[in-house]
């Protein structure tokens, strides 16, 4: 009788075991914060987000209305039309919250536009004639809308006017608490909204998660301080960016390096990466902590040392990788190169799986025309991958052939 061939027991290396343990701790933390965030948002009157941007086509839920512009002046936000559309919200919990709150488009816009007339009888809102037949959830005036913490108003207006991806968190006044909590839907003049934005729909999903998780973490920080405790000692992290930094340091063993495409040497020396006349990119130790905006990553980068000549990294300008990537990078003013040793494998049904470490680094690039925009893009990309690795979204890695955009799109 033939014998069944015995399977070899797979041995997990200690470093991979530590990687899995760290990821499990992050996943548990995120799952807890996710549940807490739903409660905190409900208690504070923060509705699930509504989405805007051309990527949604006719299903966009936020429609900005602009006041008539003075020549050469920046666009003036007149109002936001907010509506709910089926199939737009990617998160099941937020979709369920929409249903529980009974959010429906019950306000005909024709009624609003008839009240907003200029002395000559024309509409005070540009583009209103094309929207009269729509019904909305409600309308917010421009002064009721502000960027979320960490975001910028001028950039917010730019994203809205160019219809790039953004999301609006309406905030409704409440009275009472616990079982007596009541939403004051009739106090429309006291409604507010906070806005997040991102360079792609995928990064917008990360931005929405960041907003939610930060609501939960801010509440925990305030509670610990009220109890006389030190949040830095009690919490794994005090904001979502710090959780993503832990992911980068422990799970991915990564390093973010920043540079400028400016030919001026003094500008290059303000960041990490120098570009030689032959096109080579060189990074030398020591790395300055002030270049990295996230404290944990700023501290971690000080541990990187160069060789005998102090060089941490030397990329040859005429190498196949540089020939492929650099033409796209130099179209922007600033760029980031992330080196990571953590191996990420895309799951067939979506999501990422951490699979140990590689012997040589994986290179990933991001680019933007301003340094604040680049920092935001890199931060959200890390959050996006963290969520995908924890099975909270069906995300993928950021690929080298498409700086700043996932999956080559």
C-alpha positions in Angstrom: 0.0 0.0 0.0 1.3 3.4 -0.9 2.0 5.8 1.9 0.8 9.4 2.0 3.7 11.8 1.7 4.0 13.7 4.9 3.9 17.5 4.6 6.9 19.4 5.8 6.1 21.6 8.7 6.7 25.2 7.7 9.0 27.0 10.0 8.3 30.7 10.8 11.5 32.7 11.4 11.6 34.7 14.6 11.5 38.1 12.7 8.4 37.0 10.7 6.8 35.9 14.0 7.4 39.4 15.4 6.1 41.0 12.3 2.8 39.0 12.6 2.5 39.8 16.3 3.0 43.6 15.6 0.4 43.5 12.9 -2.1 41.6 15.1 -1.6 44.3 17.8 -2.3 47.0 15.3 -5.3 45.2 13.9 -6.8 44.8 17.4 -6.2 48.5 18.1 -7.8 49.6 14.9 -10.8 47.4 15.4 -11.4 48.8 18.9 -10.9 52.3 17.6 -13.3 51.7 14.8 -16.1 50.7 17.2 -15.3 53.6 19.5 -15.3 56.1 16.6 -18.8 55.2 15.6 -20.0 55.9 19.1 -18.1 59.2 19.4 -19.3 60.4 16.0 -22.9 59.7 17.0 -22.6 61.5 20.3 -21.0 64.5 18.7 -23.6 64.7 15.9 -21.0 63.9 13.2 -22.8 62.2 10.3 -21.2 59.6 8.0 -19.3 61.4 5.2 -20.7 62.4 1.9 -18.4 62.2 -1.1 -17.6 64.6 -3.9 -15.4 64.5 -7.0 -15.5 63.8 -10.7 -14.6 60.2 -10.1 -18.2 59.6 -8.9 -19.8 60.9 -12.1 -23.5 61.5 -11.6 -23.4 59.7 -8.3 -21.4 62.5 -6.5 -23.1 63.3 -3.2 -21.6 66.8 -2.7 -22.2 69.5 -5.3 -20.4 72.8 -4.6 -22.1 76.0 -5.7 -19.9 79.0 -6.4 -20.8 82.6 -6.1 -20.2 84.7 -9.1 -16.5 85.4 -9.3 -14.7 88.7 -9.6 -12.1 88.5 -12.4 -8.8 87.1 -11.3 -10.2 86.4 -7.8 -10.2 83.0 -6.1 -13.5 81.1 -6.4 -15.9 81.8 -3.6 -17.8 78.8 -2.1 -21.4 79.8 -2.0 -23.0 76.6 -0.7 -22.7 72.8 -0.7 -25.6 70.6 -1.8 -25.5 67.4 0.2 -27.3 64.3 -0.9 -27.1 60.5 -0.3 -26.6 58.1 -3.2 -26.7 54.3 -3.1 -23.5 52.4 -3.5 -21.1 55.3 -2.9 -20.1 54.6 0.7 -17.4 51.8 0.7 -17.5 51.1 4.4 -20.3 48.7 5.7 -20.5 50.3 9.1 -20.9 53.8 7.7 -23.4 52.6 5.2 -25.4 51.0 8.1 -25.2 54.2 10.1 -26.7 56.1 7.1 -29.6 53.7 7.1 -30.1 53.9 10.9 -30.2 57.7 10.8 -32.7 57.6 7.9 -30.8 59.9 5.7 -32.9 60.7 2.6 -33.1 63.3 -0.1 -36.3 65.1 0.8 -35.6 68.8 0.0 -36.4 69.9 -3.5 -33.8 72.4 -4.7 -36.3 74.4 -6.6 -37.6 75.7 -3.3 -34.2 76.9 -2.2 -33.2 78.6 -5.4 -36.5 80.5 -5.5 -35.5 82.1 -2.2 -32.0 83.0 -3.4 -32.5 85.8 -6.0 -30.5 88.9 -6.8 -32.4 92.3 -7.0 -32.7 91.8 -10.8 -34.5 88.5 -10.3 -31.6 86.3 -11.4 -30.2 83.5 -9.3 -27.6 84.3 -6.6 -25.9 80.9 -7.2 -24.0 80.1 -10.4 -25.2 77.0 -12.2 -28.5 76.7 -10.2 -30.7 76.4 -13.3 -29.2 73.0 -14.1 -29.9 71.7 -10.6 -33.5 72.7 -10.0 -34.9 69.3 -10.5 -32.7 67.6 -7.8 -33.7 66.8 -4.2 -31.1 66.9 -1.5 -30.5 66.0 2.1 -29.8 69.6 3.1 -27.7 72.6 2.0 -24.8 74.2 3.8 -23.7 77.7 3.1 -20.0 78.4 2.5 -19.3 79.8 5.9 -20.6 76.6 7.6 -17.9 74.6 5.9 -14.3 74.3 7.1 -11.3 72.0 6.5 -10.9 69.1 9.0 -8.0 69.4 11.5 -4.7 69.0 9.6 -6.2 70.2 6.3 -5.9 73.6 4.6 -8.8 75.9 3.5 -7.2 77.1 0.3 -6.3 73.5 -0.8 -9.9 72.4 0.2 -11.3 75.1 -2.1 -9.0 74.0 -4.9 -10.0 70.3 -4.6 -13.7 71.3 -4.6 -13.4 73.6 -7.6 -11.4 71.1 -9.6 -13.8 68.3 -8.5 -10.9 66.2 -7.2 -11.8 63.6 -4.5 -13.1 65.0 -1.2 -15.5 64.0 1.6 -17.7 66.1 3.8 -18.5 65.2 7.4 -21.7 67.2 8.4 -22.0 68.0 12.1 -25.5 68.4 13.5 -26.2 70.2 16.9 -27.4 67.9 19.6 -29.0 68.1 23.0 -29.0 65.7 25.9 -26.7 62.7 26.2 -26.8 58.9 26.3 -30.5 57.7 25.9 -31.7 61.3 25.8 -29.4 62.4 23.0 -31.4 64.2 20.3 -30.3 65.6 16.9 -31.6 69.1 16.3 -32.4 68.7 12.6 -34.5 71.9 12.6 -31.5 74.1 13.5 -30.1 74.2 10.0 -28.3 77.5 10.6 -26.2 75.8 13.3 -25.1 72.9 11.1 -21.3 72.7 10.4 -19.2 70.5 8.2 -15.5 69.4 8.1 -13.8 68.4 4.9 -11.0 66.0 4.0 -9.5 65.6 0.6 -7.0 63.3 -1.2 -5.2 62.8 -4.5 -7.1 59.6 -5.4 -10.3 57.8 -4.3 -8.2 55.2 -2.6 -6.4 57.8 -0.5 -9.7 59.5 0.2 -10.8 56.3 1.8 -7.7 56.4 4.0 -8.5 60.1 4.8 -12.0 59.2 6.0 -10.6 56.4 8.2 -8.0 58.8 9.6 -10.7 61.3 10.5 -12.8 58.7 12.2 -9.9 57.1 14.1 -8.6 60.5 15.2 -12.1 61.2 16.7 -11.7 58.1 18.9 -8.1 58.7 19.8 -8.7 62.4 20.7 -11.5 61.3 23.1 -9.1 58.7 24.7 -6.4 61.3 25.1 -8.8 63.8 26.7 -10.1 61.1 29.1 -6.5 60.1 30.1 -5.5 63.7 30.7 -8.6 64.2 32.9 -7.6 61.2 34.9 -4.1 62.6 35.4 -2.5 60.0 33.2 0.1 60.4 30.4 -1.4 59.5 27.0 2.0 58.8 25.6 2.5 56.1 28.2 -1.0 54.6 28.1 -1.8 54.5 24.4 -0.2 52.7 21.5 -0.5 55.9 19.5 -2.1 59.3 19.9 -3.3 59.7 16.3 -3.7 57.6 13.2 -0.5 58.9 11.6 1.4 57.5 14.6 -0.2 54.1 14.1 0.8 54.2 10.5 4.3 55.1 11.6 4.5 52.1 13.8 3.4 50.0 10.8 6.2 51.5 8.8 8.9 51.0 11.4 7.9 47.5 12.8 6.0 45.7 10.1 7.7 47.2 7.0 11.1 48.3 8.3 10.8 51.3 6.0 12.5 54.6 5.5 11.0 57.7 3.9 13.5 59.9 2.0 12.6 63.3 0.6 14.0 65.3 -2.2 13.3 68.2 -4.7 13.7 68.2 -8.5 15.1 71.7 -8.3 18.6 71.9 -9.9 19.7 74.4 -7.1 22.0 72.5 -4.8 21.0 74.6 -1.7 17.4 73.5 -2.2 18.4 69.9 -2.5 20.4 70.1 0.7 17.4 71.3 2.7 16.0 67.7 2.3 17.6 64.2 2.1 18.3 63.4 -1.5 21.1 65.0 -3.6 21.1 64.8 -7.4 24.5 64.7 -9.1 25.3 66.2 -12.6 25.2 62.7 -14.0 21.7 62.1 -12.7 22.7 59.9 -9.8 20.7 60.2 -6.5 22.7 60.1 -3.3 21.6 60.1 0.3 24.2 60.7 3.1 24.1 60.3 6.8 23.2 61.8 9.2 19.5 62.2 8.2 18.0 65.3 9.7 14.9 64.6 11.8 13.2 67.9 10.9 12.7 66.8 7.3 10.2 64.1 8.5 6.9 65.5 9.8 5.8 62.5 11.9 7.7 62.4 15.2 8.1 58.6 15.5 9.5 58.4 11.9 11.7 61.5 12.6 13.2 59.7 15.6 13.6 56.4 13.8 15.5 57.9 10.8 18.3 59.0 13.1 19.3 55.4 13.6 20.3 55.0 9.9 24.0 55.0 9.2 26.0 55.2 6.0 29.0 53.2 4.9 32.6 54.4 5.3 31.9 57.3 3.0 28.7 58.2 4.9 26.4 57.2 1.9 23.1 55.5 2.9 21.9 55.2 -0.7 23.3 55.7 -4.2 21.0 55.2 -7.2 22.7 55.2 -10.6 21.0 57.8 -12.9 21.1 55.6 -16.0 19.8 52.5 -14.3 16.6 50.9 -15.8 14.6 51.9 -12.7 15.7 55.5 -12.8 15.2 55.7 -16.5 11.6 54.5 -16.0 10.7 56.6 -12.9 12.6 59.8 -13.1 10.8 61.4 -16.1 7.6 61.2 -14.1 9.2 62.4 -10.9 10.8 65.4 -12.4 7.4 66.7 -13.6 6.8 67.6 -9.9 8.8 69.9 -7.6 9.1 67.4 -4.7 9.3 63.7 -4.3 9.6 61.0 -1.7 11.4 57.6 -2.0 10.2 55.0 0.4 12.6 52.0 1.0 10.9 49.1 2.7 12.1 45.5 3.6 8.6 44.2 4.6 7.2 42.0 1.9 3.5 42.7 1.1 1.5 40.2 -1.0 -1.8 41.2 -2.5 -4.6 38.8 -1.6 -6.8 37.5 -4.5 -10.0 39.0 -3.0 -8.3 42.3 -2.0 -6.2 43.4 1.0 -2.6 42.8 1.8 -0.6 40.1 3.6 2.7 40.8 5.3 5.1 37.9 4.4 8.3 38.5 6.2 11.2 40.6 5.0 13.2 40.9 1.8 17.0 40.8 1.6 17.1 44.0 -0.4 14.8 47.1 -0.2 11.7 47.7 -2.3 11.6 51.2 -3.8 8.3 53.2 -3.9 7.9 56.7 -5.1 5.5 59.6 -4.5 5.6 63.1 -6.0 3.8 66.4 -5.7 4.2 70.1 -6.5 4.3 71.2 -2.8 5.9 69.7 0.2 2.7 69.8 2.4 0.8 68.0 -0.4 3.6 65.4 -0.6 3.6 64.9 3.2 -0.2 64.4 3.1 0.0 61.9 0.2 2.7 59.9 1.9 0.8 59.8 5.2 -2.4 58.7 3.7 -0.6 56.1 1.6 0.8 54.5 4.7 -2.6 54.6 6.4 -4.1 53.0 3.3 -1.6 50.1 3.4 -2.0 49.7 7.1 -5.8 49.3 6.8 -5.4 46.9 3.9 -2.9 44.8 5.8 -5.4 44.6 8.7 -8.2 43.5 6.5 -10.2 46.7 7.1 -10.3 47.7 3.4 -9.6 45.9 0.1 -6.5 47.9 -0.6 -3.3 47.3 -2.6 0.3 48.4 -2.4 1.6 51.5 -4.1 3.6 50.5 -7.1 6.8 51.9 -8.3 5.7 52.4 -11.9 3.1 54.9 -10.9 4.3 57.5 -8.4 1.6 58.5 -5.9 -1.2 56.4 -7.3 -2.1 52.8 -6.4 -2.3 49.9 -8.8 -1.1 52.0 -11.8 -4.3 54.1 -12.0 
